[in-house]
Amino acid sequence: MHYLSQYQTFENKQQLNESIYQHIKRNSYELNDTDRATLKAIARYAVKFAGAVHLKAATIAELIGKSEKTARRVLAKLANLGIVRKVPTTRKVNGGKGANIIQILPFVQSSVSNREQADKLTESKAEAMKSENEPSDSIKLLKKSFKNTYPAEKSVDLQPRKVSTPYSQFHDMVSNFIKDQKLTNRLYGIYLAQTKSLRNCYEPSELLAEAIEAIKVTFQATKRKQLRNLCGYYSGTLRKLLDGLYHETMQELYDDSDNVPAWLCGW
């Protein structure tokens, strides 16, 4: 059995396409052209195992003709809207973080978000899997948890997940390079200080992605040269990445807008 089959969220391509149509329709005001193009690009590769695909951010960026940062930002936005779910993976060779498995979630016509539905289904599946000798009861329980949607037994990744906070994600990334709690806290403090004024403008996941990318760049730099002030290097790297995030956001606003004033285009 292919590993992606356990992450399949639809029974067939028709169900997948219908959910994508409904997602785009319901979020018509939240999604811009880049967001829609990204969702459609993911869907094209999520046909064999309907709703599930293993794609790198770099690959998505190439498909939509945008930067890797933009691809990550769009994925975070789609996840926050309950359209997709990102499932973290680990490389078998070095144990590092691998490309996410992306699941397109079934459209749910209710006041409860897709992410809440998926989390409830995860809990229900965990209970159902306690007894392997009672398949009929498990199926009933799953169908009850995902009522008025596609069959739950093939809906989403049903393995229990630990709660992941921004700090824990940051800590895990630093731990890949060094085990130093005091240094980790100092670096996290720098991240909080630099993003304080940006939290009302960007999704938390977008800012955290830049912070984690800055960690990678900083520790990779230690392999090439000796850093006198690691925290200072991280601070400068993060500042540049955040500046880049701002400029890319502004550029996308111009690209996605059909009514940008002529005088503004000349700036």
C-alpha positions as CSV (number, residue, x, y, z in Angstrom):
1,M,0.0,0.0,0.0
2,H,1.4,3.4,-0.9
3,Y,2.0,5.6,2.1
4,L,-0.2,8.4,0.7
5,S,-3.3,6.2,0.6
6,Q,-3.7,6.6,4.4
7,Y,-3.9,10.4,3.9
8,Q,-6.5,10.3,1.1
9,T,-9.4,12.6,1.9
10,F,-11.8,11.7,-1.0
11,E,-13.0,8.6,-2.7
12,N,-12.6,10.0,-6.2
13,K,-11.7,12.9,-8.4
14,Q,-15.3,14.2,-8.7
15,Q,-15.6,14.6,-4.9
16,L,-12.2,16.4,-4.9
17,N,-13.2,18.8,-7.6
18,E,-16.6,19.6,-6.0
19,S,-15.0,20.4,-2.7
20,I,-12.4,22.7,-4.3
21,Y,-15.2,24.5,-6.1
22,Q,-17.1,25.0,-2.9
23,H,-14.0,26.1,-1.0
24,I,-13.3,28.8,-3.6
25,K,-16.9,29.9,-3.7
26,R,-17.2,30.2,0.1
27,N,-13.9,32.0,0.4
28,S,-14.2,34.2,-2.7
29,Y,-13.4,37.4,-0.7
30,E,-10.5,35.9,1.2
31,L,-8.7,34.2,-1.7
32,N,-6.7,36.2,-4.3
33,D,-5.5,34.9,-7.7
34,T,-2.3,33.5,-6.2
35,D,-4.3,31.6,-3.5
36,R,-6.6,30.1,-6.1
37,A,-3.8,29.2,-8.4
38,T,-2.0,27.5,-5.6
39,L,-5.0,25.4,-4.5
40,K,-5.7,24.3,-8.1
41,A,-2.0,23.4,-8.6
42,I,-2.1,21.2,-5.5
43,A,-5.3,19.6,-6.6
44,R,-3.8,18.6,-10.0
45,Y,-1.2,16.6,-8.2
46,A,-3.6,15.2,-5.6
47,V,-5.7,13.1,-8.0
48,K,-4.1,9.6,-7.7
49,F,-4.7,9.5,-4.0
50,A,-7.6,11.9,-4.0
51,G,-6.9,14.9,-1.8
52,A,-3.4,14.0,-0.7
53,V,-0.1,15.0,-2.2
54,H,3.6,15.2,-1.1
55,L,5.0,18.5,-2.5
56,K,7.9,20.7,-1.5
57,A,7.3,24.4,-1.2
58,A,9.8,25.0,-3.9
59,T,7.8,22.8,-6.3
60,I,4.6,24.6,-5.5
61,A,6.4,27.9,-6.1
62,E,7.6,26.8,-9.5
63,L,4.1,25.6,-10.4
64,I,2.5,29.0,-9.6
65,G,5.4,31.1,-10.8
66,K,6.0,32.7,-7.4
67,S,8.8,32.7,-4.8
68,E,9.2,29.9,-2.3
69,K,8.3,32.3,0.5
70,T,5.0,33.1,-1.3
71,A,4.2,29.4,-1.6
72,R,4.7,28.9,2.1
73,R,2.6,31.9,2.9
74,V,-0.2,30.8,0.7
75,L,-0.1,27.3,2.2
76,A,-0.4,28.8,5.7
77,K,-3.3,30.9,4.6
78,L,-5.2,27.9,3.1
79,A,-4.6,25.9,6.2
80,N,-5.9,28.7,8.4
81,L,-9.0,28.9,6.2
82,G,-9.6,25.1,6.8
83,I,-9.1,24.3,3.1
84,V,-6.0,22.2,3.5
85,R,-4.0,20.5,6.2
86,K,-0.2,20.3,6.4
87,V,1.1,17.0,7.8
88,P,4.7,17.3,8.9
89,T,7.1,14.5,7.8
90,T,10.6,13.5,8.9
91,R,13.5,12.5,6.7
92,K,14.5,8.9,7.1
93,V,18.2,9.6,6.5
94,N,19.0,12.4,8.9
95,G,15.8,12.7,10.9
96,G,15.3,16.3,9.8
97,K,12.1,17.9,8.8
98,G,10.9,16.9,5.4
99,A,8.4,18.3,2.9
100,N,4.8,18.4,4.2
101,I,2.1,16.1,3.0
102,I,-0.8,18.3,2.0
103,Q,-4.3,17.2,2.4
104,I,-7.2,19.0,0.8
105,L,-10.1,18.8,3.3
106,P,-13.7,18.0,2.3
107,F,-15.9,21.0,2.2
108,V,-18.3,21.1,5.2
109,Q,-21.4,23.3,5.0
110,S,-21.7,24.3,8.6
111,S,-20.7,26.8,11.2
112,V,-17.9,24.5,12.3
113,S,-14.6,24.9,10.4
114,N,-13.0,22.1,8.4
115,R,-10.1,22.1,10.8
116,E,-12.4,21.6,13.8
117,Q,-14.2,18.8,11.9
118,A,-10.9,17.1,11.1
119,D,-9.7,17.3,14.7
120,K,-13.0,15.8,16.0
121,L,-12.7,13.1,13.4
122,T,-9.1,12.4,14.6
123,E,-10.4,11.9,18.2
124,S,-13.2,9.7,17.0
125,K,-10.9,7.5,14.9
126,A,-8.5,7.1,17.8
127,E,-11.3,5.7,19.9
128,A,-12.6,3.5,17.1
129,M,-9.1,2.0,16.6
130,K,-9.0,0.7,20.2
131,S,-10.7,-2.5,19.1
132,E,-9.6,-4.0,15.8
133,N,-12.2,-6.8,16.2
134,E,-15.2,-4.5,16.0
135,P,-14.9,-2.9,12.5
136,S,-18.7,-2.3,12.2
137,D,-18.8,-0.2,15.3
138,S,-15.7,1.8,14.1
139,I,-17.3,2.6,10.8
140,K,-20.5,3.7,12.5
141,L,-18.5,6.0,14.9
142,L,-16.6,7.5,12.0
143,K,-19.7,8.2,9.9
144,K,-21.4,9.8,12.9
145,S,-18.3,12.1,13.4
146,F,-18.3,13.3,9.8
147,K,-22.1,13.5,9.1
148,N,-23.2,15.1,5.9
149,T,-19.7,14.8,4.3
150,Y,-17.9,12.1,2.4
151,P,-17.2,8.8,4.1
152,A,-15.0,9.4,7.1
153,E,-12.9,6.3,6.9
154,K,-11.0,7.9,3.9
155,S,-11.3,11.5,4.9
156,V,-8.2,12.6,6.7
157,D,-5.1,11.6,8.6
158,L,-6.6,9.9,11.6
159,Q,-3.5,9.5,13.7
160,P,-3.5,11.4,17.0
161,R,-1.3,14.5,16.9
162,K,0.4,16.3,19.7
163,V,-0.4,20.0,20.2
164,S,2.3,22.1,18.5
165,T,2.8,25.7,19.7
166,P,4.9,28.4,18.0
167,Y,7.5,28.0,20.7
168,S,7.6,24.2,20.4
169,Q,8.1,24.5,16.7
170,F,10.8,27.1,17.1
171,H,12.5,25.0,19.8
172,D,12.4,21.8,17.7
173,M,14.1,23.6,14.8
174,V,16.9,25.0,17.1
175,S,17.3,21.5,18.6
176,N,18.2,20.2,15.2
177,F,21.4,22.2,15.4
178,I,22.2,22.7,19.1
179,K,20.8,21.7,22.5
180,D,20.9,24.9,24.5
181,Q,17.8,26.1,26.3
182,K,19.1,29.5,27.2
183,L,20.2,30.2,23.6
184,T,16.9,29.0,22.3
185,N,15.0,31.4,24.6
186,R,17.2,34.3,23.6
187,L,16.6,33.6,19.9
188,Y,12.9,33.2,20.5
189,G,12.9,36.6,22.3
190,I,14.5,38.2,19.3
191,Y,11.8,36.8,17.1
192,L,9.0,38.1,19.4
193,A,10.6,41.5,19.6
194,Q,11.0,41.9,15.8
195,T,7.5,40.6,15.0
196,K,5.6,42.5,17.7
197,S,4.5,45.3,15.4
198,L,3.7,42.9,12.5
199,R,1.2,40.5,14.3
200,N,-1.8,42.5,13.2
201,C,-0.7,42.4,9.5
202,Y,0.4,38.8,9.0
203,E,-0.8,35.4,10.0
204,P,1.2,34.0,13.0
205,S,2.3,31.0,10.8
206,E,3.8,33.4,8.2
207,L,5.9,35.2,10.8
208,L,7.0,31.9,12.4
209,A,8.0,30.5,9.0
210,E,10.4,33.4,8.5
211,A,11.8,33.0,12.1
212,I,12.4,29.3,11.4
213,E,14.0,30.0,8.1
214,A,16.3,32.5,9.8
215,I,17.3,29.8,12.2
216,K,18.3,27.5,9.3
217,V,20.3,30.3,7.6
218,T,22.1,31.2,10.8
219,F,23.2,27.7,11.8
220,Q,24.2,26.9,8.2
221,A,26.4,30.0,8.3
222,T,28.2,28.5,11.4
223,K,29.4,25.7,9.2
224,R,31.1,28.1,6.8
225,K,32.6,30.5,9.3
226,Q,32.9,31.3,13.0
227,L,30.2,33.8,14.2
228,R,31.3,36.2,16.9
229,N,27.7,36.9,17.8
230,L,25.2,34.2,16.8
231,C,22.2,36.1,18.3
232,G,23.2,39.2,16.4
233,Y,23.6,37.3,13.2
234,Y,20.2,35.7,13.7
235,S,18.6,39.2,14.4
236,G,20.0,40.6,11.1
237,T,19.0,37.6,9.1
238,L,15.4,37.7,10.5
239,R,15.2,41.4,9.8
240,K,16.1,40.9,6.1
241,L,13.6,38.0,5.8
242,L,10.8,40.1,7.3
243,D,11.7,43.0,5.0
244,G,11.5,40.6,2.1
245,L,8.1,39.4,3.3
246,Y,6.8,42.9,3.3
247,H,8.1,43.7,-0.2
248,E,6.7,40.5,-1.6
249,T,3.3,41.2,0.0
250,M,3.2,44.7,-1.5
251,Q,4.2,43.3,-4.9
252,E,1.4,40.7,-4.8
253,L,-1.1,43.4,-3.9
254,Y,-0.1,45.2,-7.0
255,D,-0.1,42.1,-9.2
256,D,-3.5,40.9,-7.9
257,S,-5.2,44.3,-8.1
258,D,-6.9,45.4,-11.3
259,N,-7.5,48.9,-10.1
260,V,-4.1,50.2,-9.0
261,P,-3.9,53.9,-9.7
262,A,-1.5,54.9,-12.5
263,W,0.3,57.4,-10.2
264,L,1.0,54.5,-7.7
265,C,2.4,52.2,-10.4
266,G,5.0,54.8,-11.1
267,W,6.4,54.8,-7.6
